[in-house]
Amino acid sequence: MTGRPIAITVDGETVTGLAGQTVAGVLLGAGRLSWRTTRSGAPRGVFCGIGACFDCLLTVNGVADVRACRRRAADGDDVRTQTREEGA
């Protein structure tokens, strides 16, 4: 990581992190433990942290079903959480 501060928008709220962090890392650093719900309404966030389980899905810059643990956060990213109504 370079340590350079970055800011992303999560559901309209600005969240800060460091360049090189994954989206999941930025969200966890901001105190968010879950950011999607399953069809049954169960909360989900990071589980495996290596991209195998797909529990950390969200929408980044209009692209749905992005694994938060695998995607590096970029300054200015627009992140949207996914809910069961969206078919998550």
C-alpha positions as CSV (number, residue, x, y, z in Angstrom):
1,M,0.0,0.0,0.0
2,T,1.2,3.5,-0.7
3,G,-0.6,5.1,2.2
4,R,-2.1,7.8,0.0
5,P,-5.6,8.6,1.3
6,I,-8.6,7.8,-1.0
7,A,-12.3,8.4,-0.7
8,I,-15.1,6.2,-2.1
9,T,-18.8,6.7,-1.9
10,V,-20.9,3.9,-0.3
11,D,-24.6,4.3,-0.8
12,G,-24.2,8.0,-0.9
13,E,-21.8,8.2,2.1
14,T,-18.1,9.1,1.8
15,V,-15.8,6.5,3.3
16,T,-12.0,6.9,3.4
17,G,-9.3,4.4,3.1
18,L,-5.7,4.0,1.7
19,A,-4.6,3.4,-1.8
20,G,-4.0,-0.3,-2.3
21,Q,-6.8,-1.5,0.1
22,T,-9.5,-3.6,-1.3
23,V,-13.1,-2.3,-1.2
24,A,-13.7,-4.8,1.7
25,G,-10.7,-3.4,3.5
26,V,-12.0,0.1,3.2
27,L,-15.5,-1.0,4.4
28,L,-14.1,-3.0,7.3
29,G,-11.9,0.0,8.3
30,A,-15.0,2.1,8.4
31,G,-16.6,-0.3,10.8
32,R,-19.0,-2.0,8.3
33,L,-19.2,-5.7,8.9
34,S,-21.9,-6.5,6.3
35,W,-23.1,-4.8,3.2
36,R,-25.4,-7.2,1.4
37,T,-28.4,-9.4,2.3
38,T,-29.3,-12.8,1.0
39,R,-32.7,-13.6,-0.4
40,S,-33.7,-14.7,3.1
41,G,-32.5,-11.4,4.5
42,A,-29.3,-12.7,6.2
43,P,-26.5,-10.1,6.4
44,R,-23.3,-10.9,4.5
45,G,-19.8,-9.3,4.3
46,V,-16.3,-10.7,4.1
47,F,-16.2,-14.4,4.9
48,C,-13.2,-16.1,3.2
49,G,-11.4,-12.9,2.1
50,I,-9.9,-14.6,-1.0
51,G,-12.8,-14.5,-3.5
52,A,-13.9,-18.1,-3.2
53,C,-17.2,-17.7,-1.3
54,F,-18.9,-14.7,-3.0
55,D,-20.4,-13.5,0.3
56,C,-18.9,-10.0,-0.2
57,L,-20.7,-9.0,-3.4
58,L,-21.6,-5.4,-4.1
59,T,-22.0,-3.0,-7.1
60,V,-19.0,-0.8,-8.0
61,N,-19.4,1.9,-10.6
62,G,-22.5,0.3,-11.9
63,V,-21.0,-3.2,-12.3
64,A,-23.0,-5.7,-10.1
65,D,-21.7,-8.7,-8.3
66,V,-18.2,-7.4,-7.7
67,R,-16.3,-9.3,-5.0
68,A,-15.3,-6.6,-2.4
69,C,-12.4,-8.8,-1.2
70,R,-10.8,-9.0,-4.6
71,R,-11.2,-5.5,-6.0
72,R,-8.8,-2.7,-5.1
73,A,-10.6,0.5,-4.1
74,A,-10.0,3.5,-6.3
75,D,-10.4,7.1,-5.4
76,G,-13.9,8.2,-6.5
77,D,-15.4,4.7,-6.7
78,D,-19.2,4.6,-6.4
79,V,-20.1,1.6,-4.3
80,R,-23.7,0.3,-3.8
81,T,-24.7,-2.4,-1.4
82,Q,-26.9,-5.2,-2.7
83,T,-30.1,-6.4,-1.1
84,R,-32.3,-9.4,-1.6
85,E,-34.6,-7.2,-3.8
86,E,-31.8,-6.9,-6.3
87,G,-31.4,-10.6,-6.5
88,A,-28.3,-10.9,-4.4
